[in-house]
Amino acid sequence: MTAMSDVYKSDEMTALLAAKKDSADPHDIPPHICEWFSDESLEVLRCFGLEAPVLLNRYTCKMEDALLSEQKMGIK
């Protein structure tokens, strides 16, 4: 398993972060990054920015926790 610090030191992550920092429009995705994403993913990234995947993941984790909590309360 790859250490989390190794993930953040990868060339792709470095390029992604540099593109975000250097971009005049934070939702303007550089062409060399676009080639790695589907059209649907690019639409989300252009609309919500490069942080969209992590924000969506956090949201879905919270929703899952809430649903599981509600389910447990219904069983008791």
CYANA upper distance limits for C-alpha pairs under 8 A (distance plus 0.5 A):
  2 THR  CA      6 ASP  CA      7.05
  2 THR  CA      7 VAL  CA      7.63
  3 ALA  CA      7 VAL  CA      7.26
  4 MET  CA      8 TYR  CA      7.15
  5 SER  CA      9 LYS  CA      6.90
  6 ASP  CA     10 SER  CA      6.90
  7 VAL  CA     13 MET  CA      7.85
  8 TYR  CA     13 MET  CA      6.38
  8 TYR  CA     14 THR  CA      7.79
  9 LYS  CA     13 MET  CA      7.19
  9 LYS  CA     14 THR  CA      7.09
 10 SER  CA     14 THR  CA      6.73
 11 ASP  CA     15 ALA  CA      6.60
 12 GLU  CA     16 LEU  CA      6.57
 13 MET  CA     17 LEU  CA      6.60
 14 THR  CA     18 ALA  CA      6.54
 15 ALA  CA     19 ALA  CA      6.47
 16 LEU  CA     20 LYS  CA      6.79
 16 LEU  CA     33 ILE  CA      7.55
 17 LEU  CA     21 LYS  CA      6.67
 18 ALA  CA     22 ASP  CA      6.44
 19 ALA  CA     23 SER  CA      6.28
 19 ALA  CA     29 ILE  CA      7.94
 19 ALA  CA     30 PRO  CA      7.22
 20 LYS  CA     26 PRO  CA      6.27
 20 LYS  CA     27 HIS  CA      8.41
 20 LYS  CA     29 ILE  CA      8.31
 20 LYS  CA     50 LEU  CA      7.76
 21 LYS  CA     26 PRO  CA      8.05
 23 SER  CA     28 ASP  CA      7.19
 24 ALA  CA     28 ASP  CA      8.22
 26 PRO  CA     49 GLY  CA      6.83
 26 PRO  CA     50 LEU  CA      8.30
 27 HIS  CA     45 LEU  CA      7.20
 27 HIS  CA     46 ARG  CA      5.23
 27 HIS  CA     47 CYS  CA      7.06
 27 HIS  CA     48 PHE  CA      7.34
 27 HIS  CA     49 GLY  CA      5.15
 27 HIS  CA     50 LEU  CA      7.47
 28 ASP  CA     46 ARG  CA      6.63
 28 ASP  CA     49 GLY  CA      8.46
 29 ILE  CA     33 ILE  CA      7.16
 29 ILE  CA     34 CYS  CA      6.99
 29 ILE  CA     45 LEU  CA      8.12
 29 ILE  CA     46 ARG  CA      7.17
 30 PRO  CA     34 CYS  CA      6.84
 31 PRO  CA     35 GLU  CA      7.11
 32 HIS  CA     36 TRP  CA      8.45
 33 ILE  CA     37 PHE  CA      8.06
 34 CYS  CA     42 LEU  CA      7.44
 37 PHE  CA     41 SER  CA      6.38
 37 PHE  CA     42 LEU  CA      6.62
 38 SER  CA     42 LEU  CA      6.69
 39 ASP  CA     43 GLU  CA      6.71
 40 GLU  CA     44 VAL  CA      7.11
 41 SER  CA     45 LEU  CA      6.69
 42 LEU  CA     46 ARG  CA      6.39
 43 GLU  CA     47 CYS  CA      6.63
 44 VAL  CA     48 PHE  CA      6.36
 44 VAL  CA     49 GLY  CA      7.92
 44 VAL  CA     52 ALA  CA      7.66
 45 LEU  CA     49 GLY  CA      5.15
 45 LEU  CA     50 LEU  CA      5.92
 45 LEU  CA     51 GLU  CA      8.27
 45 LEU  CA     52 ALA  CA      6.74
 46 ARG  CA     50 LEU  CA      8.22
 48 PHE  CA     52 ALA  CA      6.12
 51 GLU  CA     55 LEU  CA      6.69
 52 ALA  CA     56 LEU  CA      6.43
 53 PRO  CA     57 ASN  CA      6.55
 54 VAL  CA     58 ARG  CA      6.67
 55 LEU  CA     59 TYR  CA      6.70
 56 LEU  CA     60 THR  CA      6.62
 57 ASN  CA     61 CYS  CA      6.63
 58 ARG  CA     62 LYS  CA      6.77
 59 TYR  CA     63 MET  CA      6.70
 60 THR  CA     64 GLU  CA      6.52
 61 CYS  CA     65 ASP  CA      6.66
 62 LYS  CA     66 ALA  CA      6.66
 63 MET  CA     67 LEU  CA      6.65
 64 GLU  CA     68 LEU  CA      6.60
 65 ASP  CA     69 SER  CA      6.57
 66 ALA  CA     70 GLU  CA      6.67
 67 LEU  CA     71 GLN  CA      6.57
 68 LEU  CA     72 LYS  CA      6.69
 69 SER  CA     73 MET  CA      6.78
 70 GLU  CA     74 GLY  CA      6.74
 71 GLN  CA     75 ILE  CA      6.88
 72 LYS  CA     76 LYS  CA      6.99
